[in-house]
Amino acid sequence: MLNRAGVSGGGQDIVDFCIPCNPYFPTPGMFDELSAMLRDILTYYPSSADTITAELAHLLDLQPQTMAMGNGSTELITWIDHLLVKDSLAVPIPTFGRWTDQPDETGKRVDMFRLPERHGFALDPDAFVSFIRQRGSRTAVICNPNNPDGGLLSRDAVISFMDSLADLDLVVIDESFLEFVDPESGPWPSVVDEAVVRPNVVVLRSLGKNFGLHGVRFGYLVANPSLARKVRSRLPKWNLNSFAEIIVFMLKDHQQDYEMSLRMLARDRQEMISQLGCLPGMTVFPSQGNFVFVKLPEGADGVQVRDRLLSEHGVLVRECGNKLGSSSQFMRLVVRSEPDVQRLLSGLSNVLYGSAWYAPLPGGQQLQAAYAPSPGMRMSAPGAGMPGAGAGLPGPGRRRR
């Protein structure tokens, strides 16, 4: 395991733009509380999954019989595949890799619907439905927002999508990153309330992703009681660890801190999108996740850029060459606070253009200095090809968890 806090690159501590996080939550005070409880957490058994489910259901204003808890969303994807997916599954790409890999590993046919780069990787639900009909897929999956591009469908669009596929065996709406949708950008797009009354819909959520606590493996699904029970009945009695339980019980005392963290992250995302769009030749895609999807300038090699950012600047990034429907020219960059973003921008400027094209000034202003592009790299104007970065997308008006 890479110790991102202790390993250094280029003589500096590493700044992690690779693993999705919430830089403002948990708070330092919450970590102090967890440290004080460490002995008990490690000594005693966690409560049963039923007990933890009941506590989270109360917190989310849901019925426990409509939920199933998993040791991370990946465990739930595995059980969904084993128990609910029959012979085929349709999914847009690029997206979270387990939605293509898991059914493929169990011999299912995976029908991949390529999201067009020319449309900013935006999903056209009607076109996806037509693709599903053409292929005869029996299960459909969409991630909302999508990973890695952060594209978002409105609640009405998702409901229409589910209505169109009411005859399928299963429709999965993966809302693992939905909490990061800008609360100022529109109606809350979750369809959890629809899932509990529809016969073939499952909504997947992730607390670990919301909090950036990936070591605390904790995901949950919401569905009608029959579907939820089918998954819940196959899960081990103690499939959640004590850390996950403690986090759930702490949430009710830190709701305001959590809400504030999401507002601060939405602010940072817009600023990060704007600043990345100032880099010559960089294409920045609108996002409602806690990450930003970018296409490097023409001629740039993502693997080399990734490696040099780490070795020379201590910046760790996610190069997307191994994502189906993407290439090594794309990167997913996690949203972080302004000082970290300045370090990313400085590193990118040096690696891509051979000089400090981007230099921060006091007060948040930026100096655009002369730069020398790498040999053979054709550069366009700053922000060229930036498809609507910062444009308003459907999001929540009243956050419902």
KESE-975879 format. One record per residue (C-alpha): z, y, x; residue in three letters. Coordinates in steps of 0.2 Angstrom, whole numbers. Example, Ala and Ser with C-alpha at 12.3 -4.5 7.8 and 13.67 -1.06 7.14 Angstrom:
BEGIN
+-------+-------+-------+------+
:    zz :    yy :    xx : rest :
+-------+-------+-------+------+
:    39 :   -22 :    62 :  ALA :
:    36 :    -5 :    68 :  SER :
+-------+-------+-------+------+
//
This chain:
BEGIN
+-------+-------+-------+------+
:    zz :    yy :    xx : rest :
+-------+-------+-------+------+
:     0 :     0 :     0 :  MET :
:    -5 :    17 :     7 :  LEU :
:    11 :    28 :     8 :  ASN :
:     3 :    44 :     2 :  ARG :
:    19 :    53 :     5 :  ALA :
:    21 :    48 :    23 :  GLY :
:     4 :    44 :    31 :  VAL :
:    -5 :    59 :    38 :  SER :
:   -23 :    63 :    40 :  GLY :
:   -29 :    76 :    53 :  GLY :
:   -11 :    79 :    57 :  GLY :
:    -6 :    83 :    39 :  GLN :
:     3 :    75 :    25 :  ASP :
:   -10 :    67 :    13 :  ILE :
:   -14 :    76 :    -3 :  VAL :
:   -19 :    63 :   -16 :  ASP :
:   -34 :    68 :   -27 :  PHE :
:   -37 :    50 :   -31 :  CYS :
:   -24 :    43 :   -42 :  ILE :
:   -23 :    52 :   -59 :  PRO :
:    -6 :    60 :   -60 :  CYS :
:     4 :    73 :   -70 :  ASN :
:    10 :    85 :   -56 :  PRO :
:    23 :    93 :   -67 :  TYR :
:    31 :    78 :   -75 :  PHE :
:    44 :    69 :   -73 :  PRO :
:    54 :    84 :   -67 :  THR :
:    64 :    84 :   -51 :  PRO :
:    79 :    82 :   -62 :  GLY :
:    73 :    67 :   -71 :  MET :
:    70 :    59 :   -54 :  PHE :
:    88 :    63 :   -49 :  ASP :
:    94 :    54 :   -66 :  GLU :
:    83 :    39 :   -61 :  LEU :
:    91 :    38 :   -44 :  SER :
:   108 :    39 :   -51 :  ALA :
:   104 :    24 :   -62 :  MET :
:    95 :    14 :   -49 :  LEU :
:   109 :     1 :   -46 :  ARG :
:   110 :    -3 :   -65 :  ASP :
:    91 :    -3 :   -66 :  ILE :
:    90 :   -16 :   -53 :  LEU :
:   105 :   -26 :   -57 :  THR :
:   103 :   -30 :   -76 :  TYR :
:    90 :   -37 :   -87 :  TYR :
:    79 :   -25 :   -97 :  PRO :
:    81 :   -25 :  -116 :  SER :
:    68 :   -36 :  -125 :  SER :
:    51 :   -29 :  -129 :  ALA :
:    56 :   -28 :  -147 :  ASP :
:    70 :   -16 :  -143 :  THR :
:    59 :    -5 :  -132 :  ILE :
:    45 :    -5 :  -145 :  THR :
:    58 :     0 :  -159 :  ALA :
:    64 :    15 :  -148 :  GLU :
:    46 :    21 :  -144 :  LEU :
:    40 :    19 :  -162 :  ALA :
:    54 :    30 :  -167 :  HIS :
:    49 :    43 :  -154 :  LEU :
:    31 :    42 :  -160 :  LEU :
:    34 :    42 :  -178 :  ASP :
:    26 :    25 :  -180 :  LEU :
:    31 :     8 :  -187 :  GLN :
:    36 :    -5 :  -174 :  PRO :
:    26 :   -19 :  -183 :  GLN :
:    10 :    -9 :  -179 :  THR :
:    13 :    -8 :  -160 :  MET :
:    12 :   -20 :  -145 :  ALA :
:    19 :   -16 :  -128 :  MET :
:    11 :   -21 :  -112 :  GLY :
:    15 :   -21 :   -93 :  ASN :
:     2 :    -7 :   -91 :  GLY :
:   -14 :    -5 :  -101 :  SER :
:   -23 :   -18 :   -91 :  THR :
:   -12 :   -32 :   -97 :  GLU :
:   -16 :   -26 :  -115 :  LEU :
:   -35 :   -26 :  -111 :  ILE :
:   -33 :   -44 :  -104 :  THR :
:   -25 :   -50 :  -120 :  TRP :
:   -37 :   -40 :  -131 :  ILE :
:   -51 :   -49 :  -122 :  ASP :
:   -43 :   -66 :  -124 :  HIS :
:   -37 :   -65 :  -142 :  LEU :
:   -49 :   -52 :  -151 :  LEU :
:   -65 :   -52 :  -142 :  VAL :
:   -77 :   -66 :  -148 :  LYS :
:   -93 :   -67 :  -138 :  ASP :
:   -99 :   -49 :  -134 :  SER :
:   -93 :   -32 :  -130 :  LEU :
:  -102 :   -15 :  -129 :  ALA :
:   -96 :    -1 :  -119 :  VAL :
:  -103 :    15 :  -112 :  PRO :
:  -104 :    17 :   -93 :  ILE :
:   -98 :    24 :   -82 :  PRO :
:   -80 :    21 :   -89 :  THR :
:   -64 :    12 :   -84 :  PHE :
:   -69 :    -3 :   -75 :  GLY :
:   -58 :   -16 :   -83 :  ARG :
:   -68 :   -14 :   -99 :  TRP :
:   -83 :   -21 :   -91 :  THR :
:   -75 :   -33 :   -78 :  ASP :
:   -62 :   -41 :   -89 :  GLN :
:   -74 :   -48 :  -103 :  PRO :
:   -86 :   -53 :   -89 :  ASP :
:   -73 :   -63 :   -81 :  GLU :
:   -70 :   -73 :   -96 :  THR :
:   -89 :   -76 :   -99 :  GLY :
:   -92 :   -63 :  -113 :  LYS :
:  -108 :   -54 :  -114 :  ARG :
:  -105 :   -36 :  -109 :  VAL :
:  -118 :   -24 :  -116 :  ASP :
:  -118 :    -8 :  -106 :  MET :
:  -124 :     8 :  -113 :  PHE :
:  -128 :    21 :   -99 :  ARG :
:  -122 :    39 :  -102 :  LEU :
:  -136 :    51 :   -97 :  PRO :
:  -132 :    62 :   -82 :  GLU :
:  -144 :    75 :   -89 :  ARG :
:  -133 :    77 :  -104 :  HIS :
:  -117 :    79 :   -94 :  GLY :
:  -112 :    60 :   -97 :  PHE :
:  -108 :    65 :  -115 :  ALA :
:  -108 :    51 :  -127 :  LEU :
:  -119 :    52 :  -142 :  ASP :
:  -110 :    41 :  -155 :  PRO :
:  -125 :    38 :  -166 :  ASP :
:  -136 :    32 :  -151 :  ALA :
:  -122 :    21 :  -146 :  PHE :
:  -121 :    13 :  -163 :  VAL :
:  -140 :    10 :  -163 :  SER :
:  -138 :     2 :  -146 :  PHE :
:  -124 :   -10 :  -153 :  ILE :
:  -135 :   -15 :  -168 :  ARG :
:  -150 :   -18 :  -157 :  GLN :
:  -139 :   -29 :  -145 :  ARG :
:  -129 :   -37 :  -159 :  GLY :
:  -113 :   -34 :  -150 :  SER :
:   -97 :   -39 :  -160 :  ARG :
:   -85 :   -28 :  -151 :  THR :
:   -86 :    -9 :  -147 :  ALA :
:   -76 :     1 :  -135 :  VAL :
:   -75 :    19 :  -131 :  ILE :
:   -63 :    29 :  -120 :  CYS :
:   -58 :    46 :  -127 :  ASN :
:   -57 :    55 :  -116 :  PRO :
:   -68 :    45 :  -105 :  ASN :
:   -64 :    40 :   -87 :  ASN :
:   -71 :    46 :   -75 :  PRO :
:   -80 :    61 :   -83 :  ASP :
:   -67 :    67 :   -95 :  GLY :
:   -79 :    68 :  -110 :  GLY :
:   -71 :    70 :  -127 :  LEU :
:   -77 :    66 :  -144 :  LEU :
:   -69 :    75 :  -159 :  SER :
:   -58 :    66 :  -172 :  ARG :
:   -72 :    67 :  -185 :  ASP :
:   -84 :    59 :  -173 :  ALA :
:   -73 :    45 :  -169 :  VAL :
:   -69 :    42 :  -187 :  ILE :
:   -88 :    42 :  -191 :  SER :
:   -91 :    30 :  -177 :  PHE :
:   -77 :    18 :  -184 :  MET :
:   -85 :    19 :  -201 :  ASP :
:  -102 :    14 :  -195 :  SER :
:   -95 :    -1 :  -186 :  LEU :
:   -83 :    -7 :  -200 :  ALA :
:   -92 :   -24 :  -200 :  ASP :
:   -89 :   -28 :  -182 :  LEU :
:   -75 :   -40 :  -176 :  ASP :
:   -66 :   -26 :  -166 :  LEU :
:   -68 :    -7 :  -162 :  VAL :
:   -56 :    -1 :  -148 :  VAL :
:   -53 :    17 :  -145 :  ILE :
:   -45 :    19 :  -128 :  ASP :
:   -34 :    35 :  -129 :  GLU :
:   -25 :    32 :  -112 :  SER :
:   -29 :    50 :  -106 :  PHE :
:   -28 :    59 :  -123 :  LEU :
:   -12 :    68 :  -120 :  GLU :
:   -21 :    79 :  -107 :  PHE :
:   -33 :    86 :  -120 :  VAL :
:   -31 :   105 :  -120 :  ASP :
:   -19 :   110 :  -134 :  PRO :
:   -29 :   126 :  -137 :  GLU :
:   -46 :   118 :  -140 :  SER :
:   -46 :   112 :  -157 :  GLY :
:   -39 :    98 :  -169 :  PRO :
:   -29 :    84 :  -162 :  TRP :
:   -42 :    70 :  -159 :  PRO :
:   -31 :    55 :  -160 :  SER :
:   -35 :    41 :  -173 :  VAL :
:   -19 :    32 :  -171 :  VAL :
:   -16 :    35 :  -190 :  ASP :
:   -33 :    27 :  -194 :  GLU :
:   -30 :    12 :  -183 :  ALA :
:   -14 :     6 :  -193 :  VAL :
:   -24 :     5 :  -209 :  VAL :
:   -41 :    -2 :  -203 :  ARG :
:   -44 :   -20 :  -202 :  PRO :
:   -54 :   -20 :  -185 :  ASN :
:   -47 :    -5 :  -175 :  VAL :
:   -36 :    -5 :  -160 :  VAL :
:   -30 :    11 :  -151 :  VAL :
:   -24 :     9 :  -133 :  LEU :
:   -12 :    22 :  -125 :  ARG :
:    -4 :    23 :  -108 :  SER :
:    13 :    31 :  -104 :  LEU :
:    11 :    27 :   -85 :  GLY :
:    -5 :    38 :   -85 :  LYS :
:     3 :    52 :   -95 :  ASN :
:    17 :    53 :   -83 :  PHE :
:     8 :    49 :   -67 :  GLY :
:    21 :    35 :   -64 :  LEU :
:     9 :    21 :   -60 :  HIS :
:    23 :    10 :   -53 :  GLY :
:    30 :    10 :   -70 :  VAL :
:    18 :    -2 :   -79 :  ARG :
:    19 :     4 :   -97 :  PHE :
:     5 :     4 :  -110 :  GLY :
:     5 :     1 :  -129 :  TYR :
:    -8 :    -2 :  -142 :  LEU :
:    -8 :     3 :  -161 :  VAL :
:   -16 :    -7 :  -174 :  ALA :
:   -14 :   -14 :  -192 :  ASN :
:     2 :   -26 :  -192 :  PRO :
:    -9 :   -41 :  -192 :  SER :
:   -19 :   -37 :  -177 :  LEU :
:    -3 :   -30 :  -168 :  ALA :
:     7 :   -46 :  -172 :  ARG :
:    -7 :   -57 :  -165 :  LYS :
:    -6 :   -48 :  -148 :  VAL :
:    13 :   -46 :  -148 :  ARG :
:    16 :   -64 :  -152 :  SER :
:     8 :   -69 :  -135 :  ARG :
:    17 :   -57 :  -124 :  LEU :
:    32 :   -63 :  -114 :  PRO :
:    49 :   -58 :  -121 :  LYS :
:    53 :   -47 :  -105 :  TRP :
:    36 :   -41 :  -101 :  ASN :
:    42 :   -23 :   -97 :  LEU :
:    54 :   -19 :   -83 :  ASN :
:    70 :    -9 :   -83 :  SER :
:    61 :     7 :   -76 :  PHE :
:    49 :     7 :   -91 :  ALA :
:    64 :     5 :  -103 :  GLU :
:    74 :    20 :   -95 :  ILE :
:    58 :    31 :   -95 :  ILE :
:    56 :    28 :  -114 :  VAL :
:    74 :    32 :  -118 :  PHE :
:    74 :    48 :  -107 :  MET :
:    59 :    55 :  -116 :  LEU :
:    68 :    61 :  -131 :  LYS :
:    79 :    72 :  -120 :  ASP :
:    64 :    79 :  -110 :  HIS :
:    51 :    82 :  -124 :  GLN :
:    50 :   101 :  -120 :  GLN :
:    48 :    98 :  -101 :  ASP :
:    34 :    85 :  -105 :  TYR :
:    25 :    97 :  -117 :  GLU :
:    26 :   111 :  -104 :  MET :
:    19 :   100 :   -91 :  SER :
:     3 :    97 :  -102 :  LEU :
:     0 :   115 :  -105 :  ARG :
:     2 :   119 :   -86 :  MET :
:   -10 :   105 :   -82 :  LEU :
:   -23 :   111 :   -94 :  ALA :
:   -22 :   128 :   -86 :  ARG :
:   -24 :   121 :   -69 :  ASP :
:   -39 :   110 :   -74 :  ARG :
:   -49 :   125 :   -80 :  GLN :
:   -45 :   135 :   -64 :  GLU :
:   -50 :   120 :   -54 :  MET :
:   -66 :   117 :   -63 :  ILE :
:   -70 :   136 :   -60 :  SER :
:   -67 :   135 :   -42 :  GLN :
:   -76 :   119 :   -39 :  LEU :
:   -91 :   127 :   -48 :  GLY :
:   -92 :   140 :   -34 :  CYS :
:   -97 :   128 :   -21 :  LEU :
:  -115 :   129 :   -17 :  PRO :
:  -125 :   114 :   -25 :  GLY :
:  -109 :   106 :   -33 :  MET :
:  -111 :   100 :   -51 :  THR :
:   -95 :   100 :   -61 :  VAL :
:   -94 :    92 :   -77 :  PHE :
:   -83 :    98 :   -92 :  PRO :
:   -67 :    87 :   -93 :  SER :
:   -52 :    85 :  -105 :  GLN :
:   -44 :    72 :   -94 :  GLY :
:   -32 :    75 :   -79 :  ASN :
:   -47 :    74 :   -67 :  PHE :
:   -63 :    82 :   -64 :  VAL :
:   -80 :    73 :   -62 :  PHE :
:   -92 :    81 :   -49 :  VAL :
:  -108 :    78 :   -41 :  LYS :
:  -110 :    82 :   -23 :  LEU :
:  -124 :    93 :   -17 :  PRO :
:  -141 :    84 :   -14 :  GLU :
:  -141 :    75 :     3 :  GLY :
:  -122 :    73 :     4 :  ALA :
:  -115 :    55 :     6 :  ASP :
:  -100 :    52 :    -4 :  GLY :
:   -93 :    39 :     7 :  VAL :
:   -94 :    50 :    22 :  GLN :
:   -87 :    65 :    13 :  VAL :
:   -72 :    54 :     7 :  ARG :
:   -69 :    47 :    24 :  ASP :
:   -70 :    64 :    33 :  ARG :
:   -59 :    73 :    20 :  LEU :
:   -45 :    60 :    23 :  LEU :
:   -47 :    59 :    42 :  SER :
:   -49 :    77 :    46 :  GLU :
:   -41 :    86 :    31 :  HIS :
:   -28 :    74 :    24 :  GLY :
:   -36 :    74 :     7 :  VAL :
:   -38 :    58 :    -2 :  LEU :
:   -52 :    58 :   -15 :  VAL :
:   -60 :    45 :   -27 :  ARG :
:   -78 :    41 :   -22 :  GLU :
:   -87 :    33 :   -37 :  CYS :
:  -100 :    22 :   -29 :  GLY :
:   -92 :     6 :   -36 :  ASN :
:   -92 :    12 :   -54 :  LYS :
:  -106 :     5 :   -65 :  LEU :
:  -117 :    20 :   -71 :  GLY :
:  -112 :    31 :   -56 :  SER :
:  -116 :    32 :   -38 :  SER :
:  -108 :    37 :   -21 :  SER :
:  -114 :    55 :   -24 :  GLN :
:  -101 :    57 :   -38 :  PHE :
:   -82 :    60 :   -36 :  MET :
:   -67 :    60 :   -48 :  ARG :
:   -55 :    73 :   -42 :  LEU :
:   -37 :    73 :   -50 :  VAL :
:   -31 :    90 :   -57 :  VAL :
:   -18 :    97 :   -45 :  ARG :
:    -9 :   113 :   -43 :  SER :
:   -17 :   128 :   -34 :  GLU :
:   -10 :   126 :   -17 :  PRO :
:   -17 :   108 :   -16 :  ASP :
:   -34 :   113 :   -24 :  VAL :
:   -36 :   127 :   -10 :  GLN :
:   -34 :   113 :     3 :  ARG :
:   -47 :   102 :    -6 :  LEU :
:   -59 :   117 :    -7 :  LEU :
:   -56 :   121 :    12 :  SER :
:   -59 :   103 :    16 :  GLY :
:   -75 :   101 :     5 :  LEU :
:   -82 :   117 :    13 :  SER :
:   -80 :   111 :    30 :  ASN :
:   -87 :    94 :    27 :  VAL :
:  -101 :    99 :    16 :  LEU :
:  -107 :   115 :    24 :  TYR :
:  -100 :   114 :    42 :  GLY :
:   -89 :   130 :    40 :  SER :
:   -76 :   138 :    30 :  ALA :
:   -87 :   144 :    16 :  TRP :
:   -73 :   145 :     4 :  TYR :
:   -58 :   154 :    10 :  ALA :
:   -43 :   159 :    -2 :  PRO :
:   -37 :   177 :    -2 :  LEU :
:   -20 :   183 :    -7 :  PRO :
:   -18 :   185 :   -26 :  GLY :
:   -30 :   171 :   -30 :  GLY :
:   -46 :   180 :   -25 :  GLN :
:   -59 :   170 :   -15 :  GLN :
:   -70 :   175 :     0 :  LEU :
:   -87 :   167 :     0 :  GLN :
:   -92 :   167 :    19 :  ALA :
:  -108 :   162 :    27 :  ALA :
:  -110 :   144 :    29 :  TYR :
:  -121 :   132 :    38 :  ALA :
:  -127 :   117 :    28 :  PRO :
:  -128 :   100 :    36 :  SER :
:  -146 :    96 :    43 :  PRO :
:  -157 :    90 :    29 :  GLY :
:  -146 :    96 :    15 :  MET :
:  -155 :   107 :     2 :  ARG :
:  -143 :   119 :    -6 :  MET :
:  -144 :   129 :   -22 :  SER :
:  -134 :   144 :   -28 :  ALA :
:  -115 :   143 :   -31 :  PRO :
:  -112 :   133 :   -47 :  GLY :
:  -129 :   127 :   -49 :  ALA :
:  -131 :   113 :   -61 :  GLY :
:  -114 :   116 :   -68 :  MET :
:  -116 :   109 :   -86 :  PRO :
:  -105 :   120 :   -97 :  GLY :
:   -90 :   119 :   -85 :  ALA :
:   -75 :   127 :   -94 :  GLY :
:   -84 :   126 :  -111 :  ALA :
:   -72 :   122 :  -126 :  GLY :
:   -71 :   104 :  -131 :  LEU :
:   -63 :    97 :  -146 :  PRO :
:   -44 :    94 :  -143 :  GLY :
:   -27 :    95 :  -152 :  PRO :
:   -20 :   109 :  -162 :  GLY :
:    -4 :   101 :  -166 :  ARG :
:     1 :    87 :  -153 :  ARG :
:     6 :    71 :  -161 :  ARG :
:    13 :    57 :  -151 :  ARG :
+-------+-------+-------+------+
//
